[in-house]
């Protein structure tokens, strides 16, 4: 099958959306499918104001011809940004089917940065974008219920996975002398990182990641080690050497870093909110509490081998097969029409 995925998020960005799509593309190609990704790397772009690491594509008139030239059997719109909208318009004018996904809590993120914008506006934006989609893919049943409550329709489950070949437990005996509390993710307001940095904890705090708040927070908390972005084996080693992964976000739809940490045997401390509630088993793979310090200290006592065992059940291959099953919601006639239209327009 010829599969086209359109995403405004792609490397060199480092976030859960990019990680998910990179894993998905690799698995789909391994299963024998022809996959093309349309991303900002294929177009001209400008840096997003206040978020320069996010590129905003401006030569959007090239999106339609790119879809047409690939002649896809199915199209998936991964993000609701400029590229996603351009592809949606091109497909809509030709009455061609597509699937889409909700990867982030966009309304909550916007509300965190601009408090005067109500959540209802953000969800109206999501409803408008996803209304024509044949299937709107979400990562958890909890998120599906929440989005349905905001009026989104045709919601389907697409669970995420973890690279268990890369993220593996540390060797027995490699125990840090003092506790290491690690936070991994974008250093931005919506990640609520300050809730972690302000905690009085024994041992050492480390932050892996970067973002618009790094300079400010690094100056405010000089005792914390800010390690910047880490990738591949270096990231896996950061998880392995940590005693606890602290996940302070209250707005993530899932939180892939929690699965990565668990695969390395590292338990998680988090607030009892969507994301952690969907990934963690309370008292087994993590501790969730409104008192984040209490959760951090409680997570120190958890069985690391059990954490790794639970994470190993969620591979990216299983996730990719679930994605393919959701594409089958585009019936054969819709796929044929898409391929015919792409060939002739």
C-alpha positions as CSV (number, residue, x, y, z in Angstrom):
1,X,0.0,0.0,0.0
2,X,1.2,3.5,-0.8
3,X,0.7,5.6,2.4
4,X,1.2,9.4,2.6
5,X,1.6,11.0,6.0
6,X,1.5,14.8,6.4
7,X,3.0,16.4,9.5
8,X,4.0,19.9,10.6
9,X,6.2,18.2,13.3
10,X,9.4,16.5,12.2
11,X,13.1,16.5,13.0
12,X,15.1,18.3,14.0
13,X,12.2,18.9,16.4
14,X,12.3,16.6,19.4
15,X,8.9,15.7,20.9
16,X,6.5,12.8,21.2
17,X,4.9,13.4,17.8
18,X,8.2,13.2,16.0
19,X,9.2,10.1,17.9
20,X,5.9,8.4,17.2
21,X,6.0,9.2,13.5
22,X,9.7,8.1,13.1
23,X,8.8,4.7,14.7
24,X,5.7,4.4,12.6
25,X,7.5,5.0,9.3
26,X,10.2,2.5,10.2
27,X,7.6,-0.2,11.0
28,X,5.4,0.4,8.0
29,X,8.4,0.2,5.7
30,X,9.5,-3.0,7.5
31,X,6.1,-4.4,6.7
32,X,6.6,-3.8,3.0
33,X,4.5,-0.6,2.5
34,X,5.6,2.4,0.5
35,X,5.5,5.4,2.8
36,X,6.1,9.1,2.1
37,X,6.2,11.8,4.7
38,X,5.4,15.4,3.8
39,X,7.0,17.6,6.5
40,X,8.5,21.2,6.7
41,X,11.8,19.8,5.3
42,X,10.0,19.5,1.9
43,X,9.0,23.2,1.8
44,X,10.1,26.7,2.7
45,X,9.4,27.8,6.2
46,X,9.8,30.5,8.8
47,X,10.4,30.1,12.5
48,X,7.3,30.3,14.7
49,X,7.2,33.5,16.8
50,X,8.2,32.7,20.4
51,X,8.9,29.1,19.4
52,X,11.7,29.3,16.8
53,X,12.4,25.5,16.8
54,X,8.9,25.0,15.2
55,X,9.0,25.9,11.4
56,X,5.9,27.3,9.8
57,X,5.6,26.4,6.1
58,X,4.6,29.2,3.8
59,X,4.8,27.8,0.2
60,X,1.7,25.7,0.9
61,X,0.5,25.7,-2.8
62,X,3.1,22.9,-3.3
63,X,1.3,20.5,-1.0
64,X,-1.4,19.5,-3.5
65,X,1.0,18.6,-6.3
66,X,3.1,16.6,-3.8
67,X,0.1,14.5,-2.9
68,X,-0.8,14.1,-6.5
69,X,2.7,13.1,-7.6
70,X,2.9,10.3,-4.9
71,X,-0.4,8.8,-5.9
72,X,-1.2,7.5,-2.4
73,X,-3.7,4.8,-1.6
74,X,-4.4,6.5,1.7
75,X,-3.5,9.8,3.4
76,X,-3.1,10.5,7.1
77,X,-2.9,14.0,8.5
78,X,-0.8,13.9,11.7
79,X,-1.0,17.5,12.8
80,X,-3.4,20.5,12.6
81,X,-0.8,23.0,11.5
82,X,-0.3,24.8,8.1
83,X,0.7,21.6,6.2
84,X,-2.2,19.7,7.7
85,X,-4.7,22.4,6.7
86,X,-3.2,22.7,3.2
87,X,-3.5,18.9,2.6
88,X,-7.1,18.9,4.1
89,X,-8.2,21.7,1.7
90,X,-6.7,19.9,-1.3
91,X,-8.3,16.6,-0.4
92,X,-11.6,18.2,0.5
93,X,-12.0,20.0,-2.8
94,X,-11.7,16.6,-4.5
95,X,-13.9,14.9,-1.9
96,X,-11.1,12.4,-1.1
97,X,-11.0,10.5,2.2
98,X,-8.3,10.8,4.8
99,X,-7.6,9.9,8.5
100,X,-6.1,12.3,11.1
101,X,-4.8,12.2,14.6
102,X,-4.9,14.2,17.8
103,X,-1.4,13.9,19.3
104,X,-1.4,16.9,21.7
105,X,-3.8,18.8,23.9
106,X,-3.6,21.8,21.7
107,X,-6.4,23.8,23.4
108,X,-4.7,23.3,26.8
109,X,-1.3,24.3,25.5
110,X,-2.7,27.5,23.9
111,X,-4.6,28.3,27.2
112,X,-1.3,27.8,29.1
113,X,0.5,30.4,27.0
114,X,-2.4,32.8,26.5
115,X,-4.7,32.5,29.5
116,X,-7.3,34.9,27.9
117,X,-8.0,32.4,25.1
118,X,-10.8,30.0,26.4
119,X,-10.5,26.2,26.0
120,X,-13.7,26.2,24.0
121,X,-12.0,28.2,21.2
122,X,-9.2,25.6,20.9
123,X,-11.7,22.7,20.8
124,X,-13.7,24.5,18.1
125,X,-10.5,24.7,16.1
126,X,-10.0,20.9,16.5
127,X,-13.6,20.1,15.6
128,X,-13.3,22.1,12.5
129,X,-10.1,20.5,11.4
130,X,-11.1,16.9,12.1
131,X,-14.7,17.1,11.0
132,X,-14.2,15.6,7.5
133,X,-11.8,12.9,8.7
134,X,-12.9,9.3,8.3
135,X,-11.2,8.3,11.5
136,X,-9.6,10.6,14.2
137,X,-6.9,8.6,15.9
138,X,-6.2,9.0,19.6
139,X,-3.7,7.3,21.9
140,X,-6.0,6.4,24.9
141,X,-9.6,5.5,25.7
142,X,-9.6,8.3,28.2
143,X,-8.7,10.9,25.6
144,X,-11.3,9.4,23.2
145,X,-13.9,10.0,25.9
146,X,-12.7,13.6,26.6
147,X,-12.7,14.6,22.9
148,X,-16.1,13.0,22.4
149,X,-17.3,15.3,25.2
150,X,-16.0,18.3,23.2
151,X,-17.9,17.2,20.1
152,X,-15.3,15.4,18.1
153,X,-16.6,12.4,16.1
154,X,-15.3,9.1,14.5
155,X,-12.7,8.7,17.2
156,X,-10.5,5.6,16.9
157,X,-7.8,4.2,19.2
158,X,-4.2,4.1,18.0
159,X,-1.9,3.2,21.0
160,X,1.7,4.2,21.0
161,X,4.7,2.0,21.6
162,X,8.4,1.9,22.8
163,X,11.6,0.8,21.2
164,X,12.5,-2.1,23.5
165,X,15.7,-2.8,21.5
166,X,17.1,0.6,22.5
167,X,15.5,1.2,25.8
168,X,16.6,-1.7,28.0
169,X,17.2,-2.1,31.8
170,X,20.7,-1.4,33.3
171,X,22.9,-4.2,34.3
172,X,22.5,-5.5,37.9
173,X,24.7,-3.8,40.4
174,X,24.7,-0.4,38.5
175,X,23.0,1.5,41.3
176,X,23.7,5.2,41.7
177,X,25.3,6.2,45.0
178,X,22.6,8.9,45.6
179,X,19.1,9.2,44.0
180,X,18.9,10.8,40.6
181,X,15.6,12.4,39.7
182,X,15.3,12.9,35.9
183,X,12.9,14.9,33.8
184,X,12.8,14.5,30.0
185,X,11.0,16.7,27.6
186,X,10.5,20.1,26.0
187,X,11.4,22.9,28.4
188,X,8.3,25.0,27.9
189,X,5.5,26.4,30.0
190,X,3.0,23.7,29.1
191,X,5.3,21.0,30.5
192,X,5.0,22.4,34.1
193,X,8.7,21.8,34.7
194,X,8.9,24.2,37.6
195,X,6.8,21.9,39.7
196,X,9.7,19.4,39.5
197,X,12.5,21.9,39.8
198,X,11.1,23.5,43.0
199,X,10.9,20.2,44.9
200,X,13.1,19.5,47.9
201,X,14.4,16.1,47.0
202,X,17.5,14.1,48.2
203,X,20.3,13.4,45.7
204,X,20.5,15.1,42.3
205,X,18.0,16.5,39.7
206,X,18.7,16.3,36.0
207,X,16.8,17.7,32.9
208,X,17.1,16.3,29.4
209,X,15.7,18.5,26.7
210,X,15.6,22.1,25.5
211,X,13.1,24.8,24.8
212,X,12.1,28.4,25.2
213,X,12.2,28.3,29.1
214,X,15.6,26.7,29.4
215,X,17.7,29.8,29.9
216,X,15.4,31.2,32.5
217,X,15.0,28.0,34.5
218,X,18.7,27.1,34.3
219,X,19.5,30.5,35.8
220,X,16.9,30.1,38.5
221,X,17.9,26.6,39.5
222,X,21.7,26.4,39.2
223,X,21.9,23.2,41.3
224,X,20.0,21.3,38.6
225,X,21.9,19.7,35.7
226,X,20.5,20.7,32.4
227,X,21.9,18.2,29.8
228,X,20.2,19.5,26.6
229,X,18.8,17.1,24.0
230,X,20.0,13.5,24.2
231,X,19.3,10.9,21.5
232,X,19.7,7.2,21.0
233,X,21.9,5.3,23.4
234,X,22.8,8.5,25.2
235,X,19.1,9.1,26.0
236,X,18.7,5.4,27.0
237,X,21.7,5.7,29.3
238,X,20.1,8.8,30.9
239,X,17.0,6.8,31.7
240,X,19.0,3.8,33.0
241,X,21.1,5.9,35.4
242,X,18.1,7.7,36.9
243,X,16.4,6.4,40.0
244,X,13.0,8.0,39.1
245,X,11.6,9.7,36.0
246,X,9.6,12.7,37.1
247,X,6.7,13.7,34.8
248,X,5.3,17.0,35.9
249,X,3.1,17.7,32.9
250,X,-0.7,18.0,33.4
251,X,-1.6,18.4,29.8
252,X,0.1,15.6,27.8
253,X,-2.2,13.2,25.9
254,X,0.2,10.3,26.6
255,X,3.8,10.9,27.5
256,X,6.1,8.6,25.5
257,X,9.0,9.4,27.8
258,X,7.3,7.5,30.6
259,X,7.2,4.3,28.4
260,X,10.9,4.8,27.5
261,X,11.9,5.2,31.1
262,X,9.9,2.1,32.2
263,X,11.5,0.0,29.4
264,X,14.8,1.0,31.0
265,X,13.5,-0.1,34.4
266,X,13.0,3.4,35.8
267,X,9.8,4.0,37.7
268,X,7.8,7.2,37.2
269,X,6.5,9.9,39.6
270,X,3.6,12.0,38.2
271,X,0.4,13.8,39.0
272,X,-2.8,11.7,38.8
273,X,-3.9,13.2,35.4
274,X,-4.6,11.9,31.9
275,X,-1.4,10.6,30.4
276,X,0.1,9.1,33.6
277,X,-3.2,7.6,34.5
278,X,-3.2,5.8,31.1
279,X,0.5,4.7,31.1
280,X,1.2,3.8,34.7
281,X,0.0,1.2,37.2
282,X,-0.2,2.9,40.5
283,X,2.3,1.4,43.0
284,X,3.7,-0.9,40.4
285,X,5.3,1.1,37.5
286,X,4.8,4.5,39.1
287,X,3.4,6.6,41.9
288,X,0.8,9.3,41.1
289,X,-0.1,11.9,43.7
290,X,-1.0,15.6,43.9
291,X,2.0,15.9,46.2
292,X,4.7,15.4,43.6
293,X,7.5,15.1,46.2
294,X,5.5,12.3,47.8
295,X,5.2,10.6,44.4
296,X,9.0,10.9,43.8
297,X,10.0,9.4,47.1
298,X,7.4,6.6,46.8
299,X,8.7,5.7,43.3
300,X,12.1,5.1,44.7
301,X,10.7,1.9,46.4
302,X,9.3,0.3,43.2
303,X,10.6,-2.8,41.5
304,X,12.6,-1.8,38.4
305,X,12.4,-5.3,36.9
306,X,8.6,-5.1,37.0
307,X,8.7,-1.7,35.3
308,X,10.7,-3.1,32.4
309,X,8.5,-6.1,32.1
310,X,5.3,-4.1,31.8
311,X,6.8,-1.7,29.2
312,X,8.1,-4.6,27.0
313,X,4.6,-5.5,26.1
314,X,4.0,-2.3,24.1
315,X,6.1,-2.6,20.9
316,X,6.1,-0.2,18.0
317,X,5.2,-3.1,15.6
318,X,1.9,-3.6,17.5
319,X,1.3,0.1,17.3
320,X,1.9,0.2,13.5
321,X,-0.4,-2.7,12.9
322,X,-3.1,-0.9,14.8
323,X,-2.5,2.2,12.6
324,X,-2.9,0.1,9.5
325,X,-6.2,-1.3,10.8
326,X,-7.5,2.2,11.3
327,X,-6.6,3.1,7.7
328,X,-8.9,0.2,6.6
329,X,-11.7,2.5,7.8
330,X,-11.2,4.1,4.4
331,X,-13.2,1.6,2.4
332,X,-11.8,0.2,-0.8
333,X,-13.8,2.5,-3.0
334,X,-12.4,5.6,-1.2
335,X,-8.8,4.4,-1.6
336,X,-9.4,3.7,-5.3
337,X,-10.9,7.2,-5.8
338,X,-7.9,8.8,-4.0
339,X,-5.4,6.9,-6.2
340,X,-7.4,7.7,-9.4
341,X,-7.7,11.4,-8.5
342,X,-4.1,11.7,-7.6
343,X,-3.1,10.2,-10.9
344,X,-5.3,12.5,-13.0
345,X,-5.3,15.9,-11.2
